[in-house]
Amino acid sequence: MPYSTEALLRLHTLPGVGAKTIRTILEWVGGKPERMEMFWAMGVEGWAREFRFKANIISALQQSADITGLADQLGAVGFQPITYSDYPAHLRDDQLMPPLIYWRGNLALWEQLGIGFSGSRYTAERGLDYTRTLAELAVQAGLTVVAGQAGGVDMMAHQTVLERGGSTVIVAPEGALKFRLNPQLQELATPDHVLVISEFPPKMGWSAGNAMQRNRTIIALSKLLLIIEAGDSGGTLGAGRTALKHERSVFVLDRPDQPAGNRILINEGARALSVESPLQLPSLEPPTDPPESSEPPTQLSLF
């Protein structure tokens, strides 16, 4: 990493400076520490001329965030920053990925194929059984599981994978200094089998908005998103819709007790995954386009 932790913290902890602005600045700096110093020396006129930043962004850049001791605190809990230029090739230009994250554990895990798990924290026992089976199948296939750390589906997926000797990626909805590994995972987790990622300023706490933003990163890190149980509103439904909007593979369990959100997502283009025995993992290969018909297309009414 060409930048010091302090330089990145100075940029990332400014209020009102979001991922888009940070990426713009990092692209201009181009991996050269001396250009990071040049950026800060440009001042108001330079930022306006070079980047055409709006007044609120320039005002935020003028503020001096207190990062005293912050790098040491991050190091003490095992987190370090990394920017998009050092991401694996398949993540470097992914618009769903934040340009700067903090990580702890086995960073090599994001080089591997991952399956994203998403579902309500209040998932009933049948949904948790499906989650357990699918997580076991992921381990057997040598796949990494990617999820948050909420109760229900997330925790069942992580716990099952670690119990079976597999690997998992936890994407946090809070800053690195606020993150705490769930007690259910503490005895199972090892540095080789777990990667924790946070995309938020280190001292930022949990919020619903952070959780929604975090879902975008789960999608980016996953070869496909697997929806166990979605309500007719909320984060799981939102995650499925975000993945569909960005043309990612989304599989939704097609269950006898079909949750409302599962039906919605299937109707909106997600692929149904039957729970008929034996339950199987969906294919990681993208769906093939249907063969072109020789018949002329039928004009559909707009009304």
Buried (B, 14 or more C-beta within 10 A) or exposed (E): EBBEBEBBBBBBBBEEBEBEBBBBBBEBBEBEEEBBEEBBEBEEEBBBEEBEBEEEBBBBBEEEBEBEEBBEBBEEBEBBBBBBBEBEEEBEEBEBBBBBBBBBBBBEBBBBEBBBBBBBBEBEEBBBBBBBBBBBBBBEEEBBBBBBBBBBBBBBBBBBBBEBEBBBBBBBBBBBBBBEBBEBBEEBBEEEBBBBBBBBBBEBEBEEEBBBBBBBBBBBBBBBBBBBBBBEEBBBBBBBBBBBEBEBBBBBBBBEEBBEBBBBBBEBEBBBBEBEEEBEBBEEEEEEEEEEEEEEEEEEEEE
